[in-house]
Amino acid sequence: MRSRLIRIFIVVTVIVALVAGFYWNEARKEIVFLCGNFEKGVSEQSVTRQLDTGNFLRYHAKKTPYGKRIVVDSAYNLSMYKCIIDVDEDGKVKEARLES
């Protein structure tokens, strides 16, 4: 009886690990892919429109002395991957970089 419970526990643990790994990787890919779309000169409206299509990410914008900074991350991978997007006063992307 005890060995059967151990086997069930191991199987459940493996399934949970596989599902968690899948979501972790999908969130990472989404951040990396979208961050690559934000080249210099892209409008802030285009950035937010693309970010709104994300299934696994979250983002927030902060005003800065030179414009705005948008930080994109995901709770699914514990915010280990971030896309930092700097937008100038004219509403155009100045720089987008990936941090991990």
Secondary structure, DSSP 8 states (H G I E B T S, - for coil): -HHHHHHHHHHHHHHHHHHHHHHHHHHHHHHHHHHHH--TT-BHHHHHHHHTT-SS-EEEEEEETTEEEEEEE-GGGTT-SEEEEEEETTSBEEEEEEE-
